[in-house]
Amino acid sequence: MPEIEQFLQTLAIWALPLILAITLHEAAHGYAAKELGDPTALELGRVSLNPLRHVDPFGTVVLPGLLLLLQAGIIFGYAKPVPVNPARLRDPRWGMAWVALAGPGSNLAQALVAVLIMGAMNAAGMPPEGFLRSLLIVMVYINCLLAILNMLPVLPLDGGRVLVALLPPAAGAKLQTFSRQGVILLLILFLAWPLLNRQLELGFDPLSLLITDPARWLTGVFLSLTAP
């Protein structure tokens, strides 16, 4: 029984912040689109804090499980993309960039909220350990992880959509045609490479270089704000 209770507590510590981070990330996309002129997500009920409206069976359930089984060194997931119609945005080019930035922005905001709560706990003299504090630390890390991951300049990630806006229109339009290849690249990076690296002992881990190491650094920056 103690082992089962420990497993359930660990699962909750990781699952709750992940579900919240993904839900608010997608809701932020929809809210930003609405404010910039496109109410499509609102009309479809996707500007919502209800996780069930955003759950993607593969991205929210299967992918995190596969990463856990593969011991990939990174656990993350994603939700169903919020529908955005660029033609309804007041400024389709830059509007899409701001909609994209709203997702990672919401993750950084959640990390900041977790840090503020921990700071209040420290000021109140609460113990430096326990379920709530562990959950808040994981909340900071997961949101830093998702913010950095989503800002990789690869479509269909948010960073790729920002890159499309920054490029000259012709180049941006050309880049959008490689969205499917971007999905394949991400699947290789997160699923195939960890397995290959473990079998062949290649000694090169792009996940750490691009995502987990920067996420740990950024987490440390946030957590330093809780110091007295």
MODELLER restraints for C-alpha pairs under 7 A, 6 or more apart:
rsr = mdl.restraints
at = mdl.atoms
rsr.add(forms.Gaussian(group=physical.xy_distance, feature=features.Distance(at['CA:13:A'], at['CA:134:A']), mean=6.88, stdev=0.5))
rsr.add(forms.Gaussian(group=physical.xy_distance, feature=features.Distance(at['CA:13:A'], at['CA:135:A']), mean=4.80, stdev=0.5))
rsr.add(forms.Gaussian(group=physical.xy_distance, feature=features.Distance(at['CA:13:A'], at['CA:138:A']), mean=6.96, stdev=0.5))
rsr.add(forms.Gaussian(group=physical.xy_distance, feature=features.Distance(at['CA:14:A'], at['CA:138:A']), mean=6.53, stdev=0.5))
rsr.add(forms.Gaussian(group=physical.xy_distance, feature=features.Distance(at['CA:17:A'], at['CA:138:A']), mean=6.99, stdev=0.5))
rsr.add(forms.Gaussian(group=physical.xy_distance, feature=features.Distance(at['CA:17:A'], at['CA:139:A']), mean=4.99, stdev=0.5))
rsr.add(forms.Gaussian(group=physical.xy_distance, feature=features.Distance(at['CA:18:A'], at['CA:142:A']), mean=6.50, stdev=0.5))
rsr.add(forms.Gaussian(group=physical.xy_distance, feature=features.Distance(at['CA:19:A'], at['CA:51:A']), mean=6.96, stdev=0.5))
rsr.add(forms.Gaussian(group=physical.xy_distance, feature=features.Distance(at['CA:21:A'], at['CA:107:A']), mean=6.24, stdev=0.5))
rsr.add(forms.Gaussian(group=physical.xy_distance, feature=features.Distance(at['CA:21:A'], at['CA:143:A']), mean=6.22, stdev=0.5))
rsr.add(forms.Gaussian(group=physical.xy_distance, feature=features.Distance(at['CA:22:A'], at['CA:78:A']), mean=6.18, stdev=0.5))
rsr.add(forms.Gaussian(group=physical.xy_distance, feature=features.Distance(at['CA:22:A'], at['CA:79:A']), mean=6.29, stdev=0.5))
rsr.add(forms.Gaussian(group=physical.xy_distance, feature=features.Distance(at['CA:23:A'], at['CA:49:A']), mean=6.28, stdev=0.5))
rsr.add(forms.Gaussian(group=physical.xy_distance, feature=features.Distance(at['CA:23:A'], at['CA:51:A']), mean=5.44, stdev=0.5))
rsr.add(forms.Gaussian(group=physical.xy_distance, feature=features.Distance(at['CA:23:A'], at['CA:54:A']), mean=6.33, stdev=0.5))
rsr.add(forms.Gaussian(group=physical.xy_distance, feature=features.Distance(at['CA:24:A'], at['CA:49:A']), mean=6.57, stdev=0.5))
rsr.add(forms.Gaussian(group=physical.xy_distance, feature=features.Distance(at['CA:24:A'], at['CA:106:A']), mean=6.58, stdev=0.5))
rsr.add(forms.Gaussian(group=physical.xy_distance, feature=features.Distance(at['CA:25:A'], at['CA:103:A']), mean=4.38, stdev=0.5))
rsr.add(forms.Gaussian(group=physical.xy_distance, feature=features.Distance(at['CA:25:A'], at['CA:104:A']), mean=6.74, stdev=0.5))
rsr.add(forms.Gaussian(group=physical.xy_distance, feature=features.Distance(at['CA:25:A'], at['CA:106:A']), mean=5.70, stdev=0.5))
rsr.add(forms.Gaussian(group=physical.xy_distance, feature=features.Distance(at['CA:25:A'], at['CA:107:A']), mean=6.41, stdev=0.5))
rsr.add(forms.Gaussian(group=physical.xy_distance, feature=features.Distance(at['CA:26:A'], at['CA:81:A']), mean=6.89, stdev=0.5))
rsr.add(forms.Gaussian(group=physical.xy_distance, feature=features.Distance(at['CA:26:A'], at['CA:82:A']), mean=6.08, stdev=0.5))
rsr.add(forms.Gaussian(group=physical.xy_distance, feature=features.Distance(at['CA:26:A'], at['CA:103:A']), mean=6.30, stdev=0.5))
rsr.add(forms.Gaussian(group=physical.xy_distance, feature=features.Distance(at['CA:27:A'], at['CA:46:A']), mean=6.50, stdev=0.5))
rsr.add(forms.Gaussian(group=physical.xy_distance, feature=features.Distance(at['CA:27:A'], at['CA:47:A']), mean=4.81, stdev=0.5))
rsr.add(forms.Gaussian(group=physical.xy_distance, feature=features.Distance(at['CA:27:A'], at['CA:48:A']), mean=5.72, stdev=0.5))
rsr.add(forms.Gaussian(group=physical.xy_distance, feature=features.Distance(at['CA:27:A'], at['CA:49:A']), mean=6.66, stdev=0.5))
rsr.add(forms.Gaussian(group=physical.xy_distance, feature=features.Distance(at['CA:28:A'], at['CA:102:A']), mean=5.58, stdev=0.5))
rsr.add(forms.Gaussian(group=physical.xy_distance, feature=features.Distance(at['CA:28:A'], at['CA:103:A']), mean=5.56, stdev=0.5))
rsr.add(forms.Gaussian(group=physical.xy_distance, feature=features.Distance(at['CA:28:A'], at['CA:106:A']), mean=6.46, stdev=0.5))
rsr.add(forms.Gaussian(group=physical.xy_distance, feature=features.Distance(at['CA:29:A'], at['CA:82:A']), mean=6.61, stdev=0.5))
rsr.add(forms.Gaussian(group=physical.xy_distance, feature=features.Distance(at['CA:29:A'], at['CA:99:A']), mean=5.26, stdev=0.5))
rsr.add(forms.Gaussian(group=physical.xy_distance, feature=features.Distance(at['CA:29:A'], at['CA:100:A']), mean=6.48, stdev=0.5))
rsr.add(forms.Gaussian(group=physical.xy_distance, feature=features.Distance(at['CA:29:A'], at['CA:102:A']), mean=5.58, stdev=0.5))
rsr.add(forms.Gaussian(group=physical.xy_distance, feature=features.Distance(at['CA:29:A'], at['CA:103:A']), mean=5.59, stdev=0.5))
rsr.add(forms.Gaussian(group=physical.xy_distance, feature=features.Distance(at['CA:30:A'], at['CA:41:A']), mean=5.24, stdev=0.5))
rsr.add(forms.Gaussian(group=physical.xy_distance, feature=features.Distance(at['CA:30:A'], at['CA:42:A']), mean=6.72, stdev=0.5))
rsr.add(forms.Gaussian(group=physical.xy_distance, feature=features.Distance(at['CA:30:A'], at['CA:46:A']), mean=6.52, stdev=0.5))
rsr.add(forms.Gaussian(group=physical.xy_distance, feature=features.Distance(at['CA:30:A'], at['CA:47:A']), mean=5.17, stdev=0.5))
rsr.add(forms.Gaussian(group=physical.xy_distance, feature=features.Distance(at['CA:30:A'], at['CA:82:A']), mean=6.11, stdev=0.5))
rsr.add(forms.Gaussian(group=physical.xy_distance, feature=features.Distance(at['CA:31:A'], at['CA:47:A']), mean=5.88, stdev=0.5))
rsr.add(forms.Gaussian(group=physical.xy_distance, feature=features.Distance(at['CA:32:A'], at['CA:99:A']), mean=5.30, stdev=0.5))
rsr.add(forms.Gaussian(group=physical.xy_distance, feature=features.Distance(at['CA:32:A'], at['CA:102:A']), mean=6.47, stdev=0.5))
rsr.add(forms.Gaussian(group=physical.xy_distance, feature=features.Distance(at['CA:33:A'], at['CA:39:A']), mean=6.63, stdev=0.5))
rsr.add(forms.Gaussian(group=physical.xy_distance, feature=features.Distance(at['CA:33:A'], at['CA:84:A']), mean=6.76, stdev=0.5))
rsr.add(forms.Gaussian(group=physical.xy_distance, feature=features.Distance(at['CA:33:A'], at['CA:99:A']), mean=5.68, stdev=0.5))
rsr.add(forms.Gaussian(group=physical.xy_distance, feature=features.Distance(at['CA:34:A'], at['CA:42:A']), mean=6.95, stdev=0.5))
rsr.add(forms.Gaussian(group=physical.xy_distance, feature=features.Distance(at['CA:36:A'], at['CA:89:A']), mean=5.75, stdev=0.5))
rsr.add(forms.Gaussian(group=physical.xy_distance, feature=features.Distance(at['CA:36:A'], at['CA:90:A']), mean=6.19, stdev=0.5))
rsr.add(forms.Gaussian(group=physical.xy_distance, feature=features.Distance(at['CA:36:A'], at['CA:95:A']), mean=6.46, stdev=0.5))
rsr.add(forms.Gaussian(group=physical.xy_distance, feature=features.Distance(at['CA:37:A'], at['CA:88:A']), mean=6.05, stdev=0.5))
rsr.add(forms.Gaussian(group=physical.xy_distance, feature=features.Distance(at['CA:37:A'], at['CA:89:A']), mean=4.62, stdev=0.5))
rsr.add(forms.Gaussian(group=physical.xy_distance, feature=features.Distance(at['CA:37:A'], at['CA:90:A']), mean=5.51, stdev=0.5))
rsr.add(forms.Gaussian(group=physical.xy_distance, feature=features.Distance(at['CA:38:A'], at['CA:84:A']), mean=6.92, stdev=0.5))
rsr.add(forms.Gaussian(group=physical.xy_distance, feature=features.Distance(at['CA:38:A'], at['CA:85:A']), mean=6.50, stdev=0.5))
rsr.add(forms.Gaussian(group=physical.xy_distance, feature=features.Distance(at['CA:38:A'], at['CA:88:A']), mean=4.91, stdev=0.5))
rsr.add(forms.Gaussian(group=physical.xy_distance, feature=features.Distance(at['CA:38:A'], at['CA:89:A']), mean=5.08, stdev=0.5))
rsr.add(forms.Gaussian(group=physical.xy_distance, feature=features.Distance(at['CA:40:A'], at['CA:83:A']), mean=6.57, stdev=0.5))
rsr.add(forms.Gaussian(group=physical.xy_distance, feature=features.Distance(at['CA:40:A'], at['CA:84:A']), mean=6.23, stdev=0.5))
rsr.add(forms.Gaussian(group=physical.xy_distance, feature=features.Distance(at['CA:40:A'], at['CA:85:A']), mean=6.81, stdev=0.5))
rsr.add(forms.Gaussian(group=physical.xy_distance, feature=features.Distance(at['CA:41:A'], at['CA:47:A']), mean=6.04, stdev=0.5))
rsr.add(forms.Gaussian(group=physical.xy_distance, feature=features.Distance(at['CA:41:A'], at['CA:82:A']), mean=6.24, stdev=0.5))
rsr.add(forms.Gaussian(group=physical.xy_distance, feature=features.Distance(at['CA:41:A'], at['CA:83:A']), mean=5.59, stdev=0.5))
rsr.add(forms.Gaussian(group=physical.xy_distance, feature=features.Distance(at['CA:41:A'], at['CA:84:A']), mean=6.61, stdev=0.5))
rsr.add(forms.Gaussian(group=physical.xy_distance, feature=features.Distance(at['CA:46:A'], at['CA:53:A']), mean=6.37, stdev=0.5))
rsr.add(forms.Gaussian(group=physical.xy_distance, feature=features.Distance(at['CA:46:A'], at['CA:82:A']), mean=6.61, stdev=0.5))
rsr.add(forms.Gaussian(group=physical.xy_distance, feature=features.Distance(at['CA:54:A'], at['CA:79:A']), mean=5.31, stdev=0.5))
rsr.add(forms.Gaussian(group=physical.xy_distance, feature=features.Distance(at['CA:54:A'], at['CA:80:A']), mean=5.35, stdev=0.5))
rsr.add(forms.Gaussian(group=physical.xy_distance, feature=features.Distance(at['CA:55:A'], at['CA:79:A']), mean=5.05, stdev=0.5))
rsr.add(forms.Gaussian(group=physical.xy_distance, feature=features.Distance(at['CA:55:A'], at['CA:80:A']), mean=6.05, stdev=0.5))
rsr.add(forms.Gaussian(group=physical.xy_distance, feature=features.Distance(at['CA:56:A'], at['CA:79:A']), mean=4.89, stdev=0.5))
rsr.add(forms.Gaussian(group=physical.xy_distance, feature=features.Distance(at['CA:56:A'], at['CA:80:A']), mean=5.03, stdev=0.5))
rsr.add(forms.Gaussian(group=physical.xy_distance, feature=features.Distance(at['CA:59:A'], at['CA:77:A']), mean=5.14, stdev=0.5))
rsr.add(forms.Gaussian(group=physical.xy_distance, feature=features.Distance(at['CA:59:A'], at['CA:78:A']), mean=4.76, stdev=0.5))
rsr.add(forms.Gaussian(group=physical.xy_distance, feature=features.Distance(at['CA:59:A'], at['CA:79:A']), mean=5.94, stdev=0.5))
rsr.add(forms.Gaussian(group=physical.xy_distance, feature=features.Distance(at['CA:60:A'], at['CA:77:A']), mean=5.05, stdev=0.5))
rsr.add(forms.Gaussian(group=physical.xy_distance, feature=features.Distance(at['CA:60:A'], at['CA:78:A']), mean=5.39, stdev=0.5))
rsr.add(forms.Gaussian(group=physical.xy_distance, feature=features.Distance(at['CA:60:A'], at['CA:79:A']), mean=5.83, stdev=0.5))
rsr.add(forms.Gaussian(group=physical.xy_distance, feature=features.Distance(at['CA:63:A'], at['CA:77:A']), mean=6.30, stdev=0.5))
rsr.add(forms.Gaussian(group=physical.xy_distance, feature=features.Distance(at['CA:64:A'], at['CA:75:A']), mean=5.60, stdev=0.5))
rsr.add(forms.Gaussian(group=physical.xy_distance, feature=features.Distance(at['CA:64:A'], at['CA:76:A']), mean=5.60, stdev=0.5))
rsr.add(forms.Gaussian(group=physical.xy_distance, feature=features.Distance(at['CA:64:A'], at['CA:77:A']), mean=5.62, stdev=0.5))
rsr.add(forms.Gaussian(group=physical.xy_distance, feature=features.Distance(at['CA:67:A'], at['CA:74:A']), mean=6.84, stdev=0.5))
rsr.add(forms.Gaussian(group=physical.xy_distance, feature=features.Distance(at['CA:67:A'], at['CA:75:A']), mean=5.95, stdev=0.5))
rsr.add(forms.Gaussian(group=physical.xy_distance, feature=features.Distance(at['CA:67:A'], at['CA:191:A']), mean=6.89, stdev=0.5))
rsr.add(forms.Gaussian(group=physical.xy_distance, feature=features.Distance(at['CA:68:A'], at['CA:75:A']), mean=6.53, stdev=0.5))
rsr.add(forms.Gaussian(group=physical.xy_distance, feature=features.Distance(at['CA:70:A'], at['CA:195:A']), mean=6.70, stdev=0.5))
rsr.add(forms.Gaussian(group=physical.xy_distance, feature=features.Distance(at['CA:72:A'], at['CA:194:A']), mean=5.40, stdev=0.5))
rsr.add(forms.Gaussian(group=physical.xy_distance, feature=features.Distance(at['CA:86:A'], at['CA:92:A']), mean=4.87, stdev=0.5))
rsr.add(forms.Gaussian(group=physical.xy_distance, feature=features.Distance(at['CA:86:A'], at['CA:96:A']), mean=6.66, stdev=0.5))
rsr.add(forms.Gaussian(group=physical.xy_distance, feature=features.Distance(at['CA:89:A'], at['CA:95:A']), mean=6.17, stdev=0.5))
rsr.add(forms.Gaussian(group=physical.xy_distance, feature=features.Distance(at['CA:93:A'], at['CA:165:A']), mean=5.61, stdev=0.5))
rsr.add(forms.Gaussian(group=physical.xy_distance, feature=features.Distance(at['CA:94:A'], at['CA:165:A']), mean=5.94, stdev=0.5))
rsr.add(forms.Gaussian(group=physical.xy_distance, feature=features.Distance(at['CA:96:A'], at['CA:161:A']), mean=6.92, stdev=0.5))
rsr.add(forms.Gaussian(group=physical.xy_distance, feature=features.Distance(at['CA:97:A'], at['CA:161:A']), mean=5.91, stdev=0.5))
rsr.add(forms.Gaussian(group=physical.xy_distance, feature=features.Distance(at['CA:97:A'], at['CA:162:A']), mean=4.59, stdev=0.5))
rsr.add(forms.Gaussian(group=physical.xy_distance, feature=features.Distance(at['CA:97:A'], at['CA:165:A']), mean=6.09, stdev=0.5))
rsr.add(forms.Gaussian(group=physical.xy_distance, feature=features.Distance(at['CA:100:A'], at['CA:158:A']), mean=4.78, stdev=0.5))
rsr.add(forms.Gaussian(group=physical.xy_distance, feature=features.Distance(at['CA:100:A'], at['CA:161:A']), mean=6.41, stdev=0.5))
rsr.add(forms.Gaussian(group=physical.xy_distance, feature=features.Distance(at['CA:100:A'], at['CA:162:A']), mean=6.69, stdev=0.5))
rsr.add(forms.Gaussian(group=physical.xy_distance, feature=features.Distance(at['CA:101:A'], at['CA:158:A']), mean=6.57, stdev=0.5))
rsr.add(forms.Gaussian(group=physical.xy_distance, feature=features.Distance(at['CA:104:A'], at['CA:146:A']), mean=6.96, stdev=0.5))
rsr.add(forms.Gaussian(group=physical.xy_distance, feature=features.Distance(at['CA:104:A'], at['CA:147:A']), mean=4.35, stdev=0.5))
rsr.add(forms.Gaussian(group=physical.xy_distance, feature=features.Distance(at['CA:104:A'], at['CA:150:A']), mean=6.60, stdev=0.5))
rsr.add(forms.Gaussian(group=physical.xy_distance, feature=features.Distance(at['CA:107:A'], at['CA:143:A']), mean=4.76, stdev=0.5))
rsr.add(forms.Gaussian(group=physical.xy_distance, feature=features.Distance(at['CA:107:A'], at['CA:144:A']), mean=6.78, stdev=0.5))
rsr.add(forms.Gaussian(group=physical.xy_distance, feature=features.Distance(at['CA:107:A'], at['CA:146:A']), mean=6.93, stdev=0.5))
rsr.add(forms.Gaussian(group=physical.xy_distance, feature=features.Distance(at['CA:107:A'], at['CA:147:A']), mean=5.85, stdev=0.5))
rsr.add(forms.Gaussian(group=physical.xy_distance, feature=features.Distance(at['CA:108:A'], at['CA:143:A']), mean=6.28, stdev=0.5))
rsr.add(forms.Gaussian(group=physical.xy_distance, feature=features.Distance(at['CA:108:A'], at['CA:144:A']), mean=6.45, stdev=0.5))
rsr.add(forms.Gaussian(group=physical.xy_distance, feature=features.Distance(at['CA:108:A'], at['CA:147:A']), mean=6.73, stdev=0.5))
rsr.add(forms.Gaussian(group=physical.xy_distance, feature=features.Distance(at['CA:110:A'], at['CA:143:A']), mean=6.81, stdev=0.5))
rsr.add(forms.Gaussian(group=physical.xy_distance, feature=features.Distance(at['CA:111:A'], at['CA:139:A']), mean=6.42, stdev=0.5))
rsr.add(forms.Gaussian(group=physical.xy_distance, feature=features.Distance(at['CA:111:A'], at['CA:140:A']), mean=4.33, stdev=0.5))
rsr.add(forms.Gaussian(group=physical.xy_distance, feature=features.Distance(at['CA:111:A'], at['CA:143:A']), mean=5.89, stdev=0.5))
rsr.add(forms.Gaussian(group=physical.xy_distance, feature=features.Distance(at['CA:111:A'], at['CA:144:A']), mean=6.98, stdev=0.5))
rsr.add(forms.Gaussian(group=physical.xy_distance, feature=features.Distance(at['CA:114:A'], at['CA:136:A']), mean=5.44, stdev=0.5))
rsr.add(forms.Gaussian(group=physical.xy_distance, feature=features.Distance(at['CA:114:A'], at['CA:139:A']), mean=6.74, stdev=0.5))
rsr.add(forms.Gaussian(group=physical.xy_distance, feature=features.Distance(at['CA:114:A'], at['CA:140:A']), mean=6.33, stdev=0.5))
rsr.add(forms.Gaussian(group=physical.xy_distance, feature=features.Distance(at['CA:115:A'], at['CA:222:A']), mean=6.61, stdev=0.5))
rsr.add(forms.Gaussian(group=physical.xy_distance, feature=features.Distance(at['CA:115:A'], at['CA:223:A']), mean=6.39, stdev=0.5))
rsr.add(forms.Gaussian(group=physical.xy_distance, feature=features.Distance(at['CA:115:A'], at['CA:226:A']), mean=6.25, stdev=0.5))
rsr.add(forms.Gaussian(group=physical.xy_distance, feature=features.Distance(at['CA:118:A'], at['CA:133:A']), mean=6.98, stdev=0.5))
rsr.add(forms.Gaussian(group=physical.xy_distance, feature=features.Distance(at['CA:118:A'], at['CA:226:A']), mean=6.39, stdev=0.5))
rsr.add(forms.Gaussian(group=physical.xy_distance, feature=features.Distance(at['CA:119:A'], at['CA:226:A']), mean=4.70, stdev=0.5))
rsr.add(forms.Gaussian(group=physical.xy_distance, feature=features.Distance(at['CA:140:A'], at['CA:219:A']), mean=6.16, stdev=0.5))
rsr.add(forms.Gaussian(group=physical.xy_distance, feature=features.Distance(at['CA:141:A'], at['CA:215:A']), mean=6.74, stdev=0.5))
rsr.add(forms.Gaussian(group=physical.xy_distance, feature=features.Distance(at['CA:141:A'], at['CA:216:A']), mean=6.90, stdev=0.5))
rsr.add(forms.Gaussian(group=physical.xy_distance, feature=features.Distance(at['CA:141:A'], at['CA:219:A']), mean=5.41, stdev=0.5))
rsr.add(forms.Gaussian(group=physical.xy_distance, feature=features.Distance(at['CA:144:A'], at['CA:215:A']), mean=5.29, stdev=0.5))
rsr.add(forms.Gaussian(group=physical.xy_distance, feature=features.Distance(at['CA:144:A'], at['CA:218:A']), mean=6.46, stdev=0.5))
rsr.add(forms.Gaussian(group=physical.xy_distance, feature=features.Distance(at['CA:144:A'], at['CA:219:A']), mean=6.29, stdev=0.5))
rsr.add(forms.Gaussian(group=physical.xy_distance, feature=features.Distance(at['CA:145:A'], at['CA:211:A']), mean=6.67, stdev=0.5))
rsr.add(forms.Gaussian(group=physical.xy_distance, feature=features.Distance(at['CA:145:A'], at['CA:212:A']), mean=6.69, stdev=0.5))
rsr.add(forms.Gaussian(group=physical.xy_distance, feature=features.Distance(at['CA:145:A'], at['CA:215:A']), mean=4.95, stdev=0.5))
rsr.add(forms.Gaussian(group=physical.xy_distance, feature=features.Distance(at['CA:148:A'], at['CA:211:A']), mean=6.23, stdev=0.5))
rsr.add(forms.Gaussian(group=physical.xy_distance, feature=features.Distance(at['CA:148:A'], at['CA:215:A']), mean=6.66, stdev=0.5))
rsr.add(forms.Gaussian(group=physical.xy_distance, feature=features.Distance(at['CA:149:A'], at['CA:211:A']), mean=5.97, stdev=0.5))
rsr.add(forms.Gaussian(group=physical.xy_distance, feature=features.Distance(at['CA:150:A'], at['CA:157:A']), mean=5.24, stdev=0.5))
rsr.add(forms.Gaussian(group=physical.xy_distance, feature=features.Distance(at['CA:150:A'], at['CA:158:A']), mean=5.28, stdev=0.5))
rsr.add(forms.Gaussian(group=physical.xy_distance, feature=features.Distance(at['CA:150:A'], at['CA:159:A']), mean=5.93, stdev=0.5))
rsr.add(forms.Gaussian(group=physical.xy_distance, feature=features.Distance(at['CA:151:A'], at['CA:157:A']), mean=6.77, stdev=0.5))
rsr.add(forms.Gaussian(group=physical.xy_distance, feature=features.Distance(at['CA:151:A'], at['CA:158:A']), mean=5.60, stdev=0.5))
rsr.add(forms.Gaussian(group=physical.xy_distance, feature=features.Distance(at['CA:151:A'], at['CA:159:A']), mean=3.84, stdev=0.5))
rsr.add(forms.Gaussian(group=physical.xy_distance, feature=features.Distance(at['CA:152:A'], at['CA:159:A']), mean=4.97, stdev=0.5))
rsr.add(forms.Gaussian(group=physical.xy_distance, feature=features.Distance(at['CA:152:A'], at['CA:160:A']), mean=6.71, stdev=0.5))
rsr.add(forms.Gaussian(group=physical.xy_distance, feature=features.Distance(at['CA:153:A'], at['CA:159:A']), mean=4.34, stdev=0.5))
rsr.add(forms.Gaussian(group=physical.xy_distance, feature=features.Distance(at['CA:153:A'], at['CA:160:A']), mean=4.16, stdev=0.5))
rsr.add(forms.Gaussian(group=physical.xy_distance, feature=features.Distance(at['CA:153:A'], at['CA:163:A']), mean=6.22, stdev=0.5))
rsr.add(forms.Gaussian(group=physical.xy_distance, feature=features.Distance(at['CA:154:A'], at['CA:160:A']), mean=4.27, stdev=0.5))
rsr.add(forms.Gaussian(group=physical.xy_distance, feature=features.Distance(at['CA:154:A'], at['CA:182:A']), mean=5.95, stdev=0.5))
rsr.add(forms.Gaussian(group=physical.xy_distance, feature=features.Distance(at['CA:155:A'], at['CA:161:A']), mean=6.46, stdev=0.5))
rsr.add(forms.Gaussian(group=physical.xy_distance, feature=features.Distance(at['CA:155:A'], at['CA:179:A']), mean=4.92, stdev=0.5))
rsr.add(forms.Gaussian(group=physical.xy_distance, feature=features.Distance(at['CA:155:A'], at['CA:182:A']), mean=5.38, stdev=0.5))
rsr.add(forms.Gaussian(group=physical.xy_distance, feature=features.Distance(at['CA:156:A'], at['CA:179:A']), mean=5.55, stdev=0.5))
rsr.add(forms.Gaussian(group=physical.xy_distance, feature=features.Distance(at['CA:156:A'], at['CA:182:A']), mean=6.58, stdev=0.5))
rsr.add(forms.Gaussian(group=physical.xy_distance, feature=features.Distance(at['CA:156:A'], at['CA:183:A']), mean=6.92, stdev=0.5))
rsr.add(forms.Gaussian(group=physical.xy_distance, feature=features.Distance(at['CA:164:A'], at['CA:172:A']), mean=4.29, stdev=0.5))
rsr.add(forms.Gaussian(group=physical.xy_distance, feature=features.Distance(at['CA:164:A'], at['CA:175:A']), mean=6.76, stdev=0.5))
rsr.add(forms.Gaussian(group=physical.xy_distance, feature=features.Distance(at['CA:165:A'], at['CA:172:A']), mean=6.55, stdev=0.5))
rsr.add(forms.Gaussian(group=physical.xy_distance, feature=features.Distance(at['CA:197:A'], at['CA:203:A']), mean=6.95, stdev=0.5))
